């Protein structure tokens, strides 16, 4: 079984358009569609805003890699 590390940026947004601070979530699923569903699930588990019906979680894949120290660096290729 293959794993692929994907880093997702999560932006919690209310129905009125107000955005909470964004944060990052990592997934290791190989299929992108499944990884996106897992990222949304992880985002809801990580934030207390998921307890309210008026908040939605939007995820977008970012082009960053993780270095040996755990920091996110820009991927230039």
matplotlib code that plots the C-alpha trace (Angstrom):
import matplotlib.pyplot as plt

x = [0.0, 1.3, 1.1, 1.4, 1.8, -0.5, -0.7, -4.1, -4.9, -8.2, -10.2, -13.2, -15.9, -19.2, -22.4, -22.1, -18.6, -16.5, -13.3, -11.5, -7.7, -6.5, -4.5, -2.9, -3.9, -1.8, -3.2, -1.4, -4.1, -3.0, -6.2, -6.8, -10.6, -10.3, -7.6, -9.8, -12.6, -10.2, -8.8, -12.3, -12.9, -9.6, -10.3, -13.7, -12.1, -9.4, -11.7, -14.4, -16.3, -17.6, -20.1, -22.0, -24.1, -23.2, -19.5, -18.2, -14.7, -13.0, -9.8, -7.3, -4.2, -1.1, 2.3, 4.5, 6.7, 7.8, 11.5, 13.4, 12.7, 8.9, 8.7, 6.6, 8.8, 7.8, 8.1, 9.5, 9.0]
y = [0.0, 3.4, 6.6, 10.1, 13.0, 15.9, 19.2, 20.9, 24.5, 24.7, 27.9, 27.8, 30.1, 31.1, 31.5, 35.3, 35.2, 35.7, 33.6, 32.2, 31.8, 29.1, 26.0, 23.0, 19.4, 16.5, 13.3, 10.2, 8.7, 7.8, 8.8, 12.5, 12.4, 10.2, 12.4, 15.4, 13.8, 12.7, 16.3, 17.7, 15.1, 15.9, 19.7, 19.2, 17.1, 19.7, 22.7, 23.5, 25.5, 22.3, 22.2, 25.0, 24.6, 28.0, 27.1, 25.4, 24.1, 24.7, 22.8, 23.5, 21.5, 23.6, 23.2, 22.9, 20.1, 19.1, 19.2, 17.1, 19.5, 19.4, 22.9, 23.6, 24.9, 26.1, 23.5, 25.2, 22.6]
z = [0.0, -1.0, 1.0, -0.2, 2.2, 1.4, 3.3, 3.3, 4.4, 6.3, 6.4, 8.7, 7.3, 8.8, 6.7, 7.1, 5.5, 8.6, 8.5, 11.5, 11.4, 9.1, 10.0, 8.3, 8.2, 6.9, 5.2, 3.9, 1.7, -1.9, -3.7, -3.7, -3.3, -0.3, 1.1, 0.8, 2.7, 5.4, 5.6, 6.1, 8.8, 10.6, 10.3, 12.0, 14.8, 15.4, 15.7, 18.2, 15.6, 14.2, 17.1, 15.4, 12.3, 10.9, 10.3, 7.1, 6.6, 3.2, 2.5, -0.3, -1.1, -0.8, -2.5, 0.5, 1.7, 5.2, 6.0, 8.4, 11.3, 10.7, 9.1, 6.0, 3.1, -0.3, -3.1, -6.1, -8.8]

ax = plt.figure().add_subplot(projection="3d")
ax.plot(x, y, z, "-o")
ax.set_aspect("equal")
plt.show()
